[in-house]
Amino acid sequence: MREAFARWARVEWGALYGVVRAALVRRGVRAVPLTVGAVCLTAVLHFVHGQSWGHRFVENVGAVRVEDPLWLALLRTPLSLFVPALHLPVWGALAQILLVFGIAEICLGRWRMPALAYVATLAGSLYARVGVALGPDVPLLGLPASDAQVVDTGPSAAVVALAVFVGVRHRAWVTAGAVVVAMVVEVLVKENLAGKEHLAAIAAVLVVCGVVAVRQRRSAGADSRPEPGAASGVPPIQS
């Protein structure tokens, strides 16, 4: 049993582990500067958010609600990623960022990782507006009007989306599938705004995965296309 699990683990995580380990051995913490910055920023914002003198400030710069004007929500969305919910343990958010953001930064790069994290968070926030507009009578997609007042912050949508994207990219299919199934179960067991936003974030990165796969397939097809005259053995026409 142990040997079978070890073989499965090598197939599932071998390529991903090799990339992450090589980067950390070669560069150490310098391989994940954005992740370290994100952890520090999240910790600081959580501390300030919990103080009487800083609560309003953090709400004004990083709290997103459906009832807010769209332009204001878009301005707050990037920072909302680093404002963990006060009713949840902050160490959970910090651990998620350190692990998932760190792996994603190494595997995707310093620009793609934050870009995908933002796309996932934005997809969740925009879905919330659509869901509230549809109303609770629309199955699966609809949300109650009370969700318009829910504060929408935290890294969870970006975390699950990045986990799925990295899993698909490195063919860790079971891991990526497990994350998706876990989010579906979350919605089925406790249907709430956060769970549905997680699914919206995953849907957004799966679309990105599809676009990337199509582009790679087209690029591979173009590279394998023979030069004019090569297939027949006749040299190209020269004028």
PANUSE-767693 format. One line per 10 residues: number of its first residue (from 0); their letters; for each residue x, y, z of N, C-alpha, C, O. Coordinates in steps of 0.02 Angstrom, whole numbers, plus 50000, padded with zeros to 5 digits. Each point is the difference from the previous one (the first is absolute). Layout:
# residues N
NUM	A	X,Y,Z,X,Y,Z,X,Y,Z,X,Y,Z  ... $
//
This chain:
# residues 239
0	MREAFARWAR	50041,49940,50000,49959,50060,50000,50043,50063,50000,49987,50048,49963  50065,49951,50080,50044,50058,50003,50037,50011,49934,50007,50057,49977  50016,49889,49993,50035,50006,49936,49953,50025,49945,50019,50040,49958  49919,49936,50043,49951,50022,49950,49986,50075,50008,49995,50036,49950  49998,49986,50113,49989,50072,50011,50060,50041,49978,49992,50053,49971  50068,49922,50042,50061,50035,49980,50003,50007,49924,50020,50053,49974  49962,49894,49990,50000,50003,49927,49948,50050,49975,50014,50040,49955  49927,49959,50076,49948,50048,49980,50022,50071,50015,49989,50045,49959  50043,49966,50098,50022,50067,50018,50052,50026,49951,50000,50059,49983  50045,49897,49995,50051,50021,49951,49967,50020,49934,50020,50049,49968 $
10	VEWGALYGVV	49929,49913,50012,49965,50017,49938,49961,50065,50008,50000,50043,49956  49967,49964,50101,49956,50057,50011,50038,50065,50013,49985,50052,49971  50066,49944,50072,50034,50061,50022,50074,50003,49980,50034,50048,50017  49990,49901,49949,50072,49998,49985,50025,50060,49962,50049,50031,50020  49918,49987,49925,50022,50056,49960,49994,50066,50039,50045,50041,49997  49900,49967,50039,49990,50061,50040,50052,50005,50055,50028,50054,50012  49985,49891,50022,50049,50000,50054,50069,50017,49974,50038,50037,50032  49979,49935,49910,50066,50014,49972,50011,50074,49985,50053,50027,50014  49897,50005,49957,50005,50071,49984,50006,50042,50064,50043,50044,50004  49915,49943,50045,49999,50039,50061,50065,49989,50039,50030,50048,50024 $
20	RAALVRRGVR	49991,49891,49983,50060,49984,50039,50062,50032,49968,50041,50029,50035  49964,49967,49899,50058,50029,49966,50004,50075,50012,50054,50027,50011  49889,50007,49985,50000,50072,50009,50017,50019,50072,50038,50047,50011  49936,49917,50038,50014,50016,50070,50072,49984,50018,50031,50037,50038  49996,49908,49936,50070,49983,50015,50047,50051,49969,50050,50019,50031  49934,50003,49909,50043,50047,49965,49996,50071,50028,50051,50034,50005  49889,49989,50012,49992,50070,50018,49971,50012,50070,50001,50056,50025  49973,49892,50006,49972,50008,50067,49938,50044,49998,49959,49996,49955  50035,50047,50096,49941,50042,50005,49997,50052,49944,49947,50028,49987  50110,49984,49980,50000,50047,49944,49960,49974,49940,49985,50038,49954 $
30	AVPLTVGAVC	49998,49899,50047,49960,49971,49945,49927,50020,50006,49962,49994,49951  50017,50030,50108,49929,50017,50009,49992,50069,50033,49968,50004,50052  50060,50048,49920,49995,50066,50032,49929,50027,50004,49982,50031,50049  49978,49957,49899,49931,50024,50002,49959,49964,50054,49958,50030,50033  50055,49906,49975,49965,49962,50051,50017,50025,50070,49956,50008,50042  50108,50003,49970,50021,50027,50065,49968,50068,50012,49977,50014,50056  50022,50028,49893,49968,50065,50007,49925,49994,50013,49972,50038,50040  49996,49914,49927,49927,49989,50010,49985,49977,50071,49951,50022,50030  50091,49934,49997,49991,49976,50068,50007,50058,50049,49959,50007,50046  50093,50033,49945,50010,50057,50045,49943,50051,49995,49977,50025,50051 $
40	LTAVLHFVHG	50002,49989,49888,49945,50049,49990,49936,49974,50032,49963,50039,50031  50023,49897,49961,49939,49971,50029,50002,50004,50076,49950,50017,50032  50107,49968,49997,50007,50003,50073,49990,50071,50025,49966,50011,50050  50064,50037,49916,49994,50070,50021,49928,50024,49994,49973,50031,50046  49994,49954,49897,49931,50022,49991,49953,49967,50050,49953,50032,50024  50061,49905,49993,49958,49967,50051,50008,50035,50067,49950,50010,50035  50111,50007,49983,50011,50034,50064,49966,50068,50001,49966,50017,50049  50043,50021,49898,49970,50067,49997,49924,49995,49999,49965,50040,50032  50009,49911,49932,49928,49991,49994,49968,49985,50068,49942,50018,50013  50096,49950,50031,49973,49982,50065,50004,50055,50052,49977,49991,50057 $
50	QSWGHRFVEN	50052,50066,49925,50007,50056,50046,49944,50050,49989,49976,50010,49944  50002,50022,50110,49946,50049,49994,50020,50058,49955,49958,50028,49965  50107,49990,50036,50023,50056,49960,50013,49982,49927,50006,50044,49957  49998,49891,50028,50016,49980,49931,49945,49963,49964,50005,49988,49939  49942,49994,50096,49947,49960,49970,49968,50036,49940,49993,49971,49946  49989,50091,50065,49967,50038,49947,50046,50010,49941,49978,49997,49942  50087,50014,50070,50047,50011,49946,50005,49938,49955,49997,50006,49938  50010,49935,50093,50005,49939,49960,49936,49987,49962,50002,49978,49942  49941,50035,50089,49936,49991,49966,49996,50046,49939,49974,49980,49947  50051,50081,50059,49996,50049,49946,50045,49983,49941,49985,50018,49943 $
60	VGAVRVEDPL	50071,49948,50070,50048,49987,49946,49997,49928,49975,50025,49986,49945  49945,49968,50094,50004,49930,49979,49938,49958,50008,50001,49940,49985  49944,50090,50038,49939,49961,50009,49954,50009,49939,49982,50056,49983  49999,49889,49986,49958,50001,49940,49931,49973,50018,49993,49948,50032  49955,50088,49947,49931,49978,50008,49963,50009,49934,50017,50044,49960  49933,49915,50029,49961,50005,49939,49964,50067,49997,49991,50029,49946  49987,49996,50111,49963,50063,50002,50044,50061,49985,49974,50054,49989  50092,49937,50010,50044,50056,49983,49997,50014,49925,49985,49955,49961  50028,50108,50019,50005,50014,49928,50055,49958,49968,50050,49984,50032  49939,49997,49906,50047,49955,49967,50070,50029,49997,50049,49964,50011 $
70	WLALLRTPLS	49957,50100,49974,50066,50031,49994,50038,49997,50067,50061,49991,50001  49902,50017,50054,50032,49998,50066,50021,49928,50017,50054,49989,50028  49904,49963,49954,50016,49930,50012,50062,49980,49961,50042,49963,50025  49964,50060,49913,50058,49983,49959,50064,50030,50029,50054,49970,49997  49941,50090,50032,50058,50031,50032,50022,49961,50062,50060,49994,50015  49892,49980,50021,50015,49965,50062,50019,49927,49991,50032,49970,50043  49950,50001,49900,50010,49928,49990,50073,49977,50008,50011,49949,50033  50039,50085,49938,50069,49975,50009,50021,49994,50073,50030,49950,50019  49953,50100,50023,50020,49997,50070,49956,49954,50040,50021,49973,50051  49917,50016,49926,49954,49956,50037,50028,49929,50005,49983,49962,50045 $
80	LFVPALHLPV	50060,50020,49908,50031,49935,49999,50040,49987,50064,50007,49943,50021  50018,50111,50010,50045,49994,50057,49967,50020,50066,50034,50011,50050  49900,49994,49950,49963,50018,50061,49962,49938,50023,49944,49989,49977  50085,49971,50068,49964,49940,50022,49941,50017,50044,50000,50051,50034  49949,49907,49965,49941,50011,50041,50018,49997,50073,50038,49956,50022  49935,50090,50017,50017,50004,50071,49973,49941,50040,50027,49982,50052  49918,49987,49924,49970,49944,50037,50035,49934,49987,49981,49949,50028  50069,50051,49928,50038,49939,49985,50071,50007,50026,50026,50056,50003  50007,49889,50016,50069,50004,50025,50047,50025,49945,50002,49972,49945  50037,50079,50071,50044,50029,49950,50054,49952,49978,50024,50003,49943 $
90	WGALAQILLV	49996,49951,50101,50054,49954,49982,49979,49957,49940,50043,49978,49961  49892,50008,50033,49977,49961,49943,50012,50036,49934,50024,49971,49952  49959,50094,50047,50012,50040,49939,50075,50006,49986,50020,49994,49942  50020,50016,50110,50072,50007,49989,50031,49935,49975,50044,50001,49957  49933,49943,50069,50026,49935,49978,49980,49987,49927,50041,49975,49961  49897,50041,50021,49978,49992,49931,50043,50041,49952,50022,49975,49949  49989,50088,50069,50039,50044,49956,50071,49974,49994,50027,49996,49945  50004,49987,50112,50069,49977,49999,50009,49938,49957,50047,49996,49960  49908,49956,50047,50007,49937,49964,49979,50006,49927,50040,49986,49955  49899,50035,50033,49974,50000,49931,50029,50057,49959,50021,49989,49943 $
100	FGIAEICLGR	49982,50071,50084,50030,50055,49964,50073,49986,49986,50026,50015,49946  50009,49956,50104,50071,49986,49990,50012,49951,49944,50043,50011,49957  49919,49934,50042,50007,49951,49947,49982,50031,49932,50035,49989,49950  49911,50050,50049,49978,50031,49937,50051,50050,49976,50011,50006,49939  50020,50032,50106,50049,50049,49978,50060,49967,49968,50027,50024,49950  49994,49919,50078,50057,49963,49971,49981,49970,49933,50039,50003,49952  49901,49968,50044,49980,49964,49939,49976,50046,49944,50009,49984,49941  49960,50072,50077,49970,50043,49949,50040,50064,49988,49996,50030,49946  50043,49991,50102,50038,50062,49992,49970,50057,50039,49943,49997,50024  50096,50056,49982,49981,50057,50043,49943,50041,49972,49967,50036,50037 $
110	WRMPALAYVA	50021,49959,49898,49947,50040,49970,49936,49959,49991,49945,50026,50011  50062,49912,49969,49941,49959,49988,49963,49983,50065,49939,49998,50001  50099,49988,50051,49968,49982,50063,49954,50054,50026,49941,49987,50011  50083,50075,49999,49953,50052,50024,49945,50016,49950,49945,50018,50020  50070,49976,49915,49948,50013,49950,49944,49950,50006,49941,50018,49997  50076,49918,50010,49948,49948,50007,49963,50007,50066,49939,49989,50003  50097,50029,50050,49967,50010,50065,49949,50057,49995,49946,49995,50028  50072,50057,49937,49954,50057,49992,49940,49980,49957,49943,50017,50016  50070,49947,49930,49945,49978,49956,49951,49957,50039,49939,50007,49992  50087,49948,50049,49956,49956,50039,49959,50040,50051,49940,49988,50007 $
120	TLAGSLYARV	50093,50058,50028,49964,50041,50049,49948,50044,49967,49944,50007,50025  50074,50022,49918,49953,50042,49963,49941,49960,49974,49943,50024,50002  50070,49915,49975,49946,49958,49975,49950,49985,50056,49939,50001,49988  50086,49985,50071,49956,49987,50056,49958,50060,50019,49940,49995,50012  50092,50064,49989,49964,50061,50019,49948,50019,49947,49945,50020,50018  50072,49972,49919,49952,50016,49947,49942,49950,49999,49943,50018,49987  50073,49919,50026,49946,49950,50004,49950,50019,50054,49939,49993,49991  50087,50031,50067,49954,50018,50055,49949,50052,49977,49942,49996,50019  50080,50052,49941,49953,50050,49974,49948,49969,49955,49941,50017,50003  50080,49937,49955,49953,49967,49955,49952,49956,50040,49940,49999,49986 $
130	GVALGPDVPL	50086,49966,50064,49958,49956,50040,49947,50037,50038,49942,49978,50003  50076,50079,50027,49951,50041,50036,49948,50029,49952,49941,50003,50016  50082,50017,49925,49953,50027,49950,49951,49946,49977,49942,50016,49987  50081,49922,50007,49955,49946,49979,49950,49983,50055,49942,49985,49985  50079,50018,50077,49955,49985,50055,50000,49928,50020,50024,49957,49963  49950,50027,50096,50002,49931,50026,49955,49951,49963,50007,49940,50010  49949,50084,49948,49955,49955,49965,50034,49965,49941,49973,49952,49973  50085,50072,50007,50037,49969,49945,50044,49944,50029,50045,50014,50039  49943,49924,49942,50039,49945,50028,50074,50006,49985,50020,50023,49946  50022,49958,50102,50072,49995,49994,50034,50069,49998,50047,50012,50039 $
140	LGLPASDAQV	49931,50032,49917,50035,50063,49990,49975,50057,50044,50038,50045,50018  49899,49953,50001,49970,50056,50036,50023,50006,50072,50020,49950,50031  49979,50111,49995,50019,50015,50069,49946,50043,50033,49967,50039,49965  50024,49956,50100,49951,50043,50034,50023,50072,50001,50060,50014,49997  49893,50032,50009,50016,50071,50001,50044,50019,50059,50038,50048,49997  49957,49914,50058,50040,50015,50060,50075,49993,49987,50040,50030,50036  49979,49929,49914,50071,49992,49984,50031,50063,49972,50061,50005,49997  49899,50043,49983,50027,50063,49975,50037,50039,50054,50041,50043,49984  49944,49942,50079,50032,50035,50055,50057,49962,50032,50033,50024,50046  49980,49915,49929,50054,49959,50028,50068,50028,49978,50010,50015,49942 $
150	VDTGPSAAVV	50035,49992,50107,50068,50023,49984,50038,49943,49966,50004,49945,50026  50022,50069,49916,50032,49949,49957,50075,50013,49999,50024,50041,49960  50013,49925,50083,50073,50009,50002,50033,49932,50010,49967,49949,50011  50098,50051,49984,50039,49940,50015,50031,49968,49938,49978,50012,49944  50073,49946,50067,50036,49969,49944,49972,49934,49977,50028,49969,49954  49917,50006,50076,49979,49931,49987,49982,49987,49927,50018,49947,49974  49949,50100,49993,49982,49989,49930,50062,49994,49957,50005,49957,49956  50044,50087,50056,50063,49997,49963,50038,49936,50015,50030,49971,49956  49967,50007,50107,50037,49940,50020,49973,49938,49964,50039,49962,49972  49895,50028,50029,49973,49940,49967,50010,50003,49925,50012,49949,49968 $
160	ALAVFVGVRH	49982,50111,50003,50009,50006,49927,50073,49986,49980,50012,49965,49951  50035,50062,50087,50071,49987,49985,50017,49926,50009,50038,49972,49962  49933,49997,50089,50013,49929,50012,49976,49959,49940,50035,49953,49979  49907,50063,49995,49974,49964,49943,50043,50012,49938,50016,49953,49963  50002,50109,50025,50040,50017,49940,50067,49965,50002,50021,49971,49950  50014,50033,50107,50066,49968,50005,49993,49924,49993,50041,49968,49969  49906,50004,50061,49989,49928,49994,49990,49979,49928,50028,49949,49978  49932,50089,49985,49989,49984,49929,50064,50009,49961,50017,49959,49957  50019,50094,50056,50060,50016,49962,50053,49945,50009,50036,49984,49952  49969,49988,50108,50051,49949,50014,49970,49930,50003,50030,49954,50027 $
170	RAWVTAGAVV	49910,50039,49945,49967,49935,49993,49989,49964,50067,50001,49939,50003  49989,50100,50049,49980,49971,50064,49923,49998,50000,49967,50037,50036  50007,49918,49924,49928,49999,49986,49959,49984,50062,49947,50030,50011  50076,49924,50030,49962,49981,50060,49997,50059,50048,49947,50012,50030  50108,50023,49978,50001,50057,50046,49954,50055,49976,49960,50027,50038  50045,49990,49898,49956,50052,49972,49926,49978,50006,49957,50041,50017  50030,49896,49967,49931,49976,50005,49975,50000,50072,49941,50014,50012  50103,49970,50035,49979,49999,50070,49981,50069,50024,49953,50008,50039  50084,50043,49938,49983,50069,50020,49931,50019,49972,49959,50029,50036  50029,49954,49901,49935,50016,49970,49944,49964,50037,49949,50030,50016 $
180	VAMVVEVLVK	50060,49905,49997,49948,49962,50035,49988,50028,50070,49942,50005,50022  50111,50015,50012,49992,50028,50067,49959,50064,49999,49959,50012,50044  50052,50030,49905,49961,50062,49995,49927,49986,49983,49956,50035,50023  50032,49915,49935,49931,49981,49984,49964,49975,50062,49943,50017,50013  50091,49941,50025,49971,49973,50062,49986,50057,50049,49949,50000,50034  50096,50049,49969,49990,50057,50044,49934,50036,49984,49962,50018,50045  50025,49991,49890,49939,50034,49980,49939,49957,50014,49948,50026,50021  50058,49909,49968,49943,49955,50013,49983,49995,50074,49942,49998,50019  50110,50000,50023,49989,49993,50072,49979,50066,50031,49954,50002,50041  50080,50052,49940,49986,50065,50029,49999,50051,49943,50051,50030,49984 $
190	ENLAGKEHLA	49891,49979,49987,49994,50045,49943,50007,50073,50023,49954,50027,50031  50103,50003,49954,50011,50069,50020,50037,50037,49945,50018,49971,49949  49992,50093,50062,50033,50043,49950,50071,49978,49987,50021,49995,49943  50017,49991,50111,50070,49982,49992,50009,49937,49958,50042,49998,49955  49917,49951,50058,50006,49938,49963,49988,50009,49926,50036,49973,49958  49912,50065,50025,49985,50011,49929,50052,50045,49967,50015,49991,49941  50014,50055,50096,50054,50040,49972,50061,49957,49986,50035,50011,49951  49977,49940,50091,50056,49954,49987,49990,49963,49934,50047,49992,49961  49891,49985,50027,49987,49966,49937,50006,50047,49941,50023,49979,49947  49957,50083,50061,50007,50049,49946,50074,50012,49985,50019,50006,49942 $
200	AIAAVLVVCG	50022,49997,50110,50072,50010,49991,50031,49940,49963,50042,50009,49956  49937,49931,50064,50026,49940,49966,49978,49999,49927,50040,49983,49956  49898,50035,50031,49976,50002,49931,50042,50049,49958,50015,49986,49942  50003,50070,50088,50040,50050,49963,50068,49973,49982,50023,50009,49943  50011,49957,50103,50067,49975,49984,49996,49939,49954,50047,49987,49963  49898,49975,50040,49993,49945,49952,49992,50027,49929,50024,49969,49952  49943,50088,50041,49997,50032,49935,50070,50021,49977,50018,49991,49942  50021,50036,50105,50069,50019,49983,50039,49938,49980,50039,50002,49952  49952,49943,50085,50034,49937,49982,49982,49979,49928,50044,49979,49962  49893,50027,50021,49978,49982,49933,50032,50044,49947,50021,49975,49948 $
210	VVAVRQRRSA	49981,50090,50064,50031,50046,49953,50074,49984,49990,50025,49999,49944  50010,49989,50112,50071,49983,49996,50011,49935,49962,50046,49995,49959  49911,49955,50053,50007,49937,49965,49990,50007,49925,50036,49970,49961  49914,50070,50019,49988,50011,49929,50059,50035,49968,50021,49982,49945  50005,50069,50088,50058,50037,49973,50060,49954,49993,50036,50004,49950  49976,49954,50100,50057,49954,49996,49991,49950,49944,50048,49982,49965  49891,49994,50026,49986,49952,49946,50011,50032,49932,50029,49969,49955  49948,50092,50037,50010,50035,49936,50074,50014,49988,50024,49994,49944  50012,50025,50109,50071,50013,49993,50039,49937,49982,50045,50001,49958  49936,49943,50074,50033,49936,49984,49984,49979,49928,50044,49973,49965 $
220	GADSRPEPGA	49895,50039,50013,49982,49983,49931,50037,50042,49950,50020,49975,49947  49991,50088,50069,50037,50044,49954,50073,49980,49997,50030,50002,49946  49998,49978,50112,50071,49981,50001,50012,49935,49962,50054,49990,49972  49896,49964,50028,50009,49936,49967,49980,50001,49926,50008,49950,49965  49968,50107,50012,49979,50004,49931,50062,50000,49955,50046,50039,50011  49956,49918,49938,50060,49996,49957,50009,50062,49958,49952,50035,49983  50110,49978,50001,50016,50055,49955,49973,49985,49930,49992,49942,49981  49993,50111,49980,49975,49989,49932,50048,49957,49959,50059,50015,49994  49914,49931,49978,50041,49957,49959,50035,49945,50037,50027,49953,49970  49972,50051,50098,50036,49951,50040,49967,49932,49996,50035,49949,49999 $
230	ASGVPPIQS	49898,50049,50000,49965,49936,50001,50013,49961,49935,50004,49939,50001  50002,50095,49942,50007,49965,49936,50073,49990,49981,50016,49968,49950  50030,50062,50091,50070,49994,49983,50022,50051,49948,50058,50001,49981  49896,50041,49994,50018,50051,49951,50020,50063,50036,49964,50023,50045  50092,50006,49937,50023,50061,50034,49951,50057,49989,49965,50001,49949  50032,50046,50097,49954,50057,49993,50014,50038,49936,50058,50005,49978  49890,50022,49993,50007,50040,49939,50037,50065,50015,49984,50033,50049  50063,49984,49911,50037,50061,50009,49988,50044,49939,49996,49976,49944  49998,50087,50068,49989,50047,49945,50059,50046,49993,50001,50043,49956 $
//
